[in-house]
């Protein structure tokens, strides 16, 4: 696991979970360091499409639009994101 110094990665609860589950951690990354996990970039791509016009008017529309965009993610998009790291 790679953890930067963001609070969610260094909280007592997180540190306890990591220790209890004997998870190997790579540390010493600055907060908000460049993403090396494609899921972060994929979320960005999906969010951009979900919040484009027409903007979802309620939670049901938001969920529907998100699931639609998730299902439309192409293998080519995944490959490009992987190649970018």
C-alpha positions as CSV (number, residue, x, y, z in Angstrom):
1,X,0.0,0.0,0.0
2,X,1.2,3.5,-0.8
3,X,0.3,6.2,1.8
4,X,1.0,9.8,1.4
5,X,0.8,12.0,4.5
6,X,-2.8,12.8,4.0
7,X,-4.8,12.7,7.3
8,X,-7.0,9.8,6.1
9,X,-3.8,7.7,5.6
10,X,-2.3,8.6,8.9
11,X,-5.3,8.5,11.2
12,X,-5.1,6.2,14.3
13,X,-7.9,4.1,12.9
14,X,-6.1,3.6,9.6
15,X,-2.8,2.9,11.2
16,X,-4.4,0.4,13.6
17,X,-6.1,-1.4,10.6
18,X,-2.8,-1.5,8.7
19,X,-0.9,-2.9,11.7
20,X,-3.6,-5.5,12.6
21,X,-3.7,-6.7,9.0
22,X,0.0,-6.7,8.6
23,X,-0.2,-4.6,5.4
24,X,3.1,-3.5,3.9
25,X,3.2,0.3,3.5
26,X,5.4,2.5,1.4
27,X,5.5,5.8,3.2
28,X,7.1,9.2,2.8
29,X,5.0,10.5,0.0
30,X,4.0,14.1,0.2
31,X,0.3,14.9,0.6
32,X,-1.6,15.2,-2.7
33,X,1.3,13.6,-4.5
34,X,0.7,12.5,-8.1
35,X,-1.7,9.7,-8.5
36,X,-0.2,6.4,-9.4
37,X,-3.4,4.5,-9.0
38,X,-5.5,4.6,-12.1
39,X,-8.8,4.4,-10.2
40,X,-8.3,8.0,-9.1
41,X,-8.0,9.2,-12.7
42,X,-10.9,7.0,-13.7
43,X,-13.1,8.5,-11.0
44,X,-12.2,11.9,-12.4
45,X,-13.2,10.9,-16.0
46,X,-16.5,9.5,-14.8
47,X,-17.3,12.5,-12.6
48,X,-16.6,14.8,-15.5
49,X,-19.2,13.0,-17.6
50,X,-21.7,12.5,-14.8
51,X,-21.8,16.2,-13.9
52,X,-21.9,17.4,-17.5
53,X,-25.1,18.8,-18.9
54,X,-27.8,17.8,-18.3
55,X,-26.8,18.0,-14.6
56,X,-28.5,15.3,-12.5
57,X,-31.5,16.8,-10.6
58,X,-31.7,14.3,-7.8
59,X,-30.0,11.3,-6.2
60,X,-31.7,8.8,-8.5
61,X,-30.6,10.6,-11.6
62,X,-27.1,10.9,-10.2
63,X,-26.9,7.2,-9.5
64,X,-28.4,6.2,-12.9
65,X,-25.9,8.5,-14.7
66,X,-23.0,7.3,-12.7
67,X,-23.8,3.6,-13.4
68,X,-24.3,4.4,-17.0
69,X,-20.9,6.1,-17.3
70,X,-19.3,3.3,-15.3
71,X,-20.7,0.7,-17.7
72,X,-19.4,2.8,-20.7
73,X,-15.8,2.8,-19.6
74,X,-13.9,1.2,-22.4
75,X,-10.9,-1.1,-22.2
76,X,-9.1,1.5,-24.3
77,X,-9.6,4.1,-21.6
78,X,-8.3,1.7,-18.9
79,X,-5.2,1.0,-21.0
80,X,-4.6,4.7,-21.5
81,X,-4.9,5.4,-17.8
82,X,-2.6,2.5,-17.0
83,X,0.0,3.6,-19.6
84,X,-0.1,7.1,-18.1
85,X,1.3,6.1,-14.7
